[in-house]
Amino acid sequence: MRIACALVAAVVQQRLSTADRIRECLEDAGRVRFRQYLLSVLADIQGGAHSLAELDLGRICHRAGLVPPVRQRVRRDRQGRRRYLDCEWDLPDGRVVILEVDGAQHMEIEHWWADMPRQRGITSWQQMVLRCAAIELRVTPQAVIDDLRAMGVPRR
């Protein structure tokens, strides 16, 4: 099932199709095993989840009773470049918690090197940037939830 979710997310992320088109095909396909689950995954993808890890985060937040994040919000860094951020929560006091979910490629030196100035460019006293590795969402999801709660992410 996870492989199917990852494939659907990758197809939409790479703009090979849209969540709406896949939903239409799924609805026209007749009997499909795990239809409801795939429809819920498509809803998350439509909401901006671009990877399996981001889908995992949505599920984890739901189970923990946290407000769902805004996904793929466009922000401008201090140099004016457009940055797409994985997950954000707007806090009642005006601050913003940003969570960047890093897949394995972010551990490669050239990605890691590029991520550092990118993070500095979007961090301010009102915007806190947290990072987690995709594997953390599968192995120690509670630690990520605890950190989000500590930063003030509200409950649903």
N, C-alpha and C positions, 0 to 999 in steps of 0.2 A: 504494500500500500504506500509506503514512504517513497518508493521509487516512482510510482505513478504521480504522486504529488510533486516530487522534484521535477519530473519531466514536464508536467503541466506548467509549473512555475517558470521553467527554463524557456519553454515555447513562448510564453507571454513576455518574459524579460527580453528575449532576443527579437521581439516583435515579428515573430513568424505567424502569430495569430493573436486574437484578443480573447479575454475572458468571456465576453459576450458570445463570440462565435463558438468557442468550445462548449459553453453552456447550451447553446442551441443544438449542437451536435449531440450532446449528452441527452438532452430531452427528446430528440428525434430517434435515438438509437434503440428504443424499446427497453427491454429489461437489461439493466446493467448492475452488476454486483457493486456494492458500496456507493451507489448513486448519491445518496444524501451526504455522505462524507465528502465526495468529490465536489458536490455543489457548495458545501461549506468552505472547502479549500478555494474554490473559484471566487467566492465572496471575499475571502481574505486577499486573494490576488488582485481582485478588482479594487480593493481598498489600499493597494500599494505594496503588498508583500511580494518581493522579487526573488526570494530564495527559500529553500526548505527551512533554513534556520530562522528566517523571519516568520514563516508559517508557524514554526515551533514556538516562537516568542508570543505570538498572538494566542495560541492555545494555552500556554503557561500563564499569561496574564489573566485570561478568562478564568482558569482554574483557581488562581490566587485571589480573584475578586478585584483586580486592578482595572482601572479605566483603560480601554484599549488605546494603543498609540496611534498618532497620526503618522502615516508612512510616506516615505519618499517626498517629504516637504522640501521645497526649493528654498534655499537661503543663499544670500550673497555673503562671501567672505570679505575681509577687510580690503582686499584688492579688487572687489567687485565681481569676482568669478562666481558663476552659478554652482552651487553644491547641492546635491541630492542626499538628504539625510535619511538613514534607515527608519528610525523611530523617534518620535518626539511626544512629550507630554507638556501641555501648557498648565502651569500651576496657578492656583487662585491668587497668589501674591505677585503674579506677573513674570516670575522666572520660568525658564524652559529647561526641562531635562531632556537631553539628547542621548540616545543609545545607538551606538554603531556596532553592528554585529559583524564580526570579522571571520570570514571563511579561511580555509587553510592558505589560500594565496596571499593573504595579508601577512603571513609569517615569513614570506620570502623577503629578502632584504630590500629589493627595489620598491616593493609595495609598502613595506613598513616605513622606509625612508620617506616616501611620498605622503603617507598618512600623517606623519608628525606635523609638518607645517600646515597641512589641511586642517587638522584638529585645532591647532593654535589660531588659525584664521577665523574659526567659527566660535571659539570660546570667548565668553565675556562674563562680567559679573552677573548678568541675567541668564546666560546660557551655559549650563554645565554639560560637558561631554563625558559620557561614560563609554567604555568599550567592553565588549565581551567576545570571547571566541565562540564560534558556532558550537563547538563541542561542549562548552559549558552548559548550553541550553539543554543538552541531552544528559550530561553526566551530573551536573550540580545546579539544576534550575533554581532551587531554593535560594542559593547564594545570590544569584542575579536578582531574584524577586526581593530579597532582603535589602540589597543595595538600592533598588528602585524605591522601595518604601522609605529607606533612610534619607533619600534625596527629596522625598515629599510627594511621590506619585500617588495620587488619590485612589481610594477604593471606588468601585462602581456604585 
